[in-house]
Amino acid sequence: MFVEGTLRWQVTEDCPWDLLMALAIRDLAGLAGRARPELPALQPAVASVLSRPSAPGDGRTRTRPVPLAGSSAAAADALAEQWQAWFEVASDRHRRLVGPLLHPPHFEAFDRAIDLQDAIIMHYDAASRWADARHAEYVAASLAQHARRAADIVEVVREREHELRRQAGYFRLDIDVLPLAEKGAWIVGPHTVALSASLRDDSVAFRGWLRPLVAALV
């Protein structure tokens, strides 16, 4: 995570591992149509270790979600509700734990969310490998492009301050950069926005997105 700002305003940017895990479990457990907020599919997609080749000898692997045994509409609704509570914590910087919430093999943190606990146990290996790879990609890009990414934020705020002929008042914005298949941004909390990595990597498009938001906040 990196932080830009002053005592008056603050913009943070991160790609939290727990949030990557939540989205991977969402897709692997077949919750994409039930989960809220309705974020786009992941890119690259996460493939279940339970997947099988789509046809003998073709070398391809199905990425279709593998549902829990004995699943029903009621069970799927319960799982979606439990997943939603997890997502709300994982996406919020102030509610998110400093260390990972997920501790195999029993995942005791989800003892009161049995349906979700079962899904995590089933899909943890595939989800964690995918999340590790995506988090490493974000860290590498963030380090390589730190100066440019910081300037994208600071210069937009300074432009707004120049327009207003005053310093920015207090505001806070937390950006979760995620490997989403669609280029865009989605509000996921009072101070939090989920942003596709493709939008964050495009400096011109990112600044174009950030300017009206800063104008509304300052």
N, C-alpha and C positions, 0 to 999 in steps of 0.2 A: 504494500500500500504506500502511496505517496500523498502528501498533503501540500496544497498551495493556499496562500492567503495571508491574512494579517490578523491582528487582534479583533478586527471588525467583521471579517468574513473568512469563510473557510470552504474550500472545495477539496474533497478527498476522492481518490480513485483507487479501486482495488478489483481483484478477481478472486473472491474468497473461495477456498477449497470446499468448505461445507456447502456453499451455494452451488458450486459445480456438481457436488455429489447429489444434492437435492434434485437438480434438473436431470441428472443421469438416471436416478431412480424413477423420476416421473416418467421418462420415456421407456425405460426397461419394464416398468410395471404396467404400462398401457394407460397412464393417467392423462396423457396429453389433452384429451378432449374434455376432461373433468376438472383439471387443475386451474386454479385462479391465483394470480393473473394469468391470462392466456398468452404466454410468451411463445415465440416461434420455436420450431424444431431446432435441435442442436446441429451444428456443423463444425467438424465432421460428426456424423451420427455415432452413438455409442451402441456397440453390438453386444448382445448377451453371450456369455460363455455357454449358454444352453442352446444357442443357435446351431443349426445343421446346414450343410451345403444344400443349395436350392435344387441341385440335380447332380447325379453321380458324375464326378469327373470335371465339373465346370469350375471348381475352385472358388465359387462365390459363396458368400455367407448371408443368410437371411438376417435382417435387423428387426423383424417383427417382434413386438413385445411378447414376453413369455408370462402369461397370467399366473397368479397363484392358484394352487390346486383348490378345487371346490369354490372358486370365486362366483359371486352372484352380483346382481345390481346393488343390493344392500351392502354387501361387503366392499364393492368398488366405491360406493358413496362414503363409507366409513374410512376407507383408505385415503380417499381424496381429501376428506376433512382433516385427517391426521397429518397428511402431507402438507396441507395449507398452513397449519400451525407451525410446522417445521420450517417451511419456506419463509414465513414472516420473521422468524428469529434469524435465519441464515442470511437474509437479505438486508437486515438492519444492523448497521455498524455498532450501535450502542447496545443492542441486545445480544449480538453475536459474542460467543465466548472467545477468549484469546487463543485457546487451544482447540483442536478438533472435538466436536461433540460425539463423533463416532468412534467407539472403542470395541473392536472385534474381540472375541467371537460372539458375545452375547448382546452387545449394544444396550447396556442397562439404562441409558438415558431415555429409551423408548419403551420401558416396561409398562407404561400406562397407555401406550399406543401400539397394541399388539399387532394389528394389521400392517402398520408401517414397519414395525420391527421385523415381521416375517419377510416383507418385501426387501428390506435392507439386507437381511441375512442371505436371502436367495441371490441377490444381485450385487453384493458388495465387491466381489473380486473384479468383475467387469467395470463397474462404476468407478472404483478407485483407480484402476489403471488409466481409464479415460480421463478422470479428473486430474491425476498427477501429470499426465502429458499436456493437458490444456493449461494447467496452472504454470508449468514450466515454460510453455510458449509465451504466456502473458508476461512472466517475469523477464524473460529474455528481451521481448519487444519493449517493455517498459524501461529497462536499463539502457538499451541501445538508443531509444528515442526520448529519453527523459527531458532533455533541454527543449525539444520541440513540443512535447506534450505539455510541459509546464507553461511554455509561452502561449500555447493555444488558450489556456485558461486565464493567465494573468493579463495578457494583452486585451482580451475581450472585456474583462472587468475594467481595465484602465480606459478603454474606449468609452465605456458607459460613464465612467467618472468624468471624463473630459466633456462628454455631451451635457452632463448635468451641472458642470462647474462645481463639483463637490466630491468629497470622498464617499465611497460606498458605505451604506449603513450595514447593520448586522444581517448576515444571512449565512446559511449553511446548506451545502449540497453534497450529497454522497453519491458517487457514480460507481455502479457495479458493471465492469466490462465483461461481457459474456460471449462465448462462441455460438452465436445465433445465426440461423440460415438467412434471416431477413435483415436488411440494413435499416436500423431505426433505433428508437428509444421508447421506453415504456415506464410509466410511473408505477413504482411498487411499494412506496411508503411516503409518509409526510415530507421527508427530506431526501428520499432515495429514488434514483432512476436507474433502471437496467438499460445498458447501452450495448449494442452489438459491437463486436470487435472490428467489424468492417467499417462502421461509422467512426470509431475512435482512430482507426488507422488513416482515415481520410481527413487531413487537417482542414481543408477548405470546407468540407461538409460538416465537420464537427463544429467549427466556429460558427457556421451558418445556423446550426441547431442551437448552440449555446447562447447566441446574442439575444434572441427574444426572451429566453429564460432568465438571463441576467437582468434584462430590462424590466422584467416583472418583479424580480427579487430586490433590486437595488432601489 
